Amino acid sequence: MKLYEFAANPSSRRVGIFLKELGVELATVQLDVRAGENLNEEYLAKSITGKVPMLELDDGTCISETIAICRYIAEKKGDLTLFGKTPVEAGLVEMWQRIVELDGLYAGFQAFRNLSGVYSDRERCVKAWGVESKLRVQEFLPKLDKQLSSHQFIAGDKLSVADITGFLFVGIVCLKALEIDALSDYPNITRWFEQVSQRPAFQ
Ligand SMILES: N[C@@H](CCC(=O)N[C@@H](CS)C(=O)NCC(=O)O)C(=O)O
């Protein structure tokens, strides 16, 4: 089994943190996506999206999409803790994971990609979409802060995959890529961010 990744990028880091939390180690293949190593024919024949991360199983099956990879690993290990164990936990984790991913992380990706033009060699960049996406990120932060005002973690009182998504959203996309101060005005996000940052898997 091989994990194709670009270790510095947020989606690969999400899988990396998930694996560390579960205590799973995988062989990795580094692809420099900035240099376009994910765009060659060999990789595109395996990956429907052409993006990293992607997990290639020993029988040649290829699984793209961060959460699909995490789900496969968790099912294989028989440890669904980070996806929620009871029906209500699983429902809430799924809900928050999707909310943070769609309204936070992916809006942030769109903002960064369209404003910076980092991948203009392979996609149309629309500045207005970048501006709008950045506004959506800024509008999402108070919602996340409200949820964290009454819960220790994003999906409730246990760490879940939603926290891994949220950590990359706040730490890499807001603070670094978009220079949005997601901490000063949001005490609950700050409390949670400091708390999860202490975990060895998140460092
Ligand atoms: N929905 C995908 C997104 C993956 C993604 O955006 N990967 C980026 C790196 S963070 C990538 O491969 N970028 C290179 C490209 O777009 O060509 C997932 O969650 O795995």
PDBQT file of the ligand as one rigid body, heavy atoms in Angstrom, charges set to zero:
ROOT
HETATM    1  N1  LIG A 301     -10.939  17.115  -2.374  1.00  0.00    +0.000 N 
HETATM    2  C1  LIG A 301      -9.549  16.720  -2.367  1.00  0.00    +0.000 C 
HETATM    3  C2  LIG A 301      -8.685  17.963  -2.514  1.00  0.00    +0.000 C 
HETATM    4  C3  LIG A 301      -7.232  17.607  -2.722  1.00  0.00    +0.000 C 
HETATM    5  C4  LIG A 301      -6.413  18.812  -3.111  1.00  0.00    +0.000 C 
HETATM    6  O1  LIG A 301      -6.912  19.931  -3.324  1.00  0.00    +0.000 OA
HETATM    7  N2  LIG A 301      -5.111  18.570  -3.243  1.00  0.00    +0.000 N 
HETATM    8  C5  LIG A 301      -4.205  19.621  -3.648  1.00  0.00    +0.000 C 
HETATM    9  C6  LIG A 301      -3.105  19.768  -2.615  1.00  0.00    +0.000 C 
HETATM   10  S1  LIG A 301      -3.791  20.356  -1.072  1.00  0.00    +0.000 SA
HETATM   11  C7  LIG A 301      -3.574  19.254  -4.987  1.00  0.00    +0.000 C 
HETATM   12  O2  LIG A 301      -3.379  18.089  -5.297  1.00  0.00    +0.000 OA
HETATM   13  N3  LIG A 301      -3.241  20.279  -5.786  1.00  0.00    +0.000 N 
HETATM   14  C8  LIG A 301      -2.590  20.120  -7.041  1.00  0.00    +0.000 C 
HETATM   15  C9  LIG A 301      -3.464  20.471  -8.199  1.00  0.00    +0.000 C 
HETATM   16  O3  LIG A 301      -4.590  20.984  -7.998  1.00  0.00    +0.000 OA
HETATM   17  O4  LIG A 301      -3.015  20.251  -9.344  1.00  0.00    +0.000 OA
HETATM   18  C10 LIG A 301      -9.213  15.963  -1.089  1.00  0.00    +0.000 C 
HETATM   19  O5  LIG A 301      -9.820  16.243  -0.051  1.00  0.00    +0.000 OA
HETATM   20  O6  LIG A 301      -8.352  15.070  -1.114  1.00  0.00    +0.000 OA
ENDROOT
TORSDOF 0
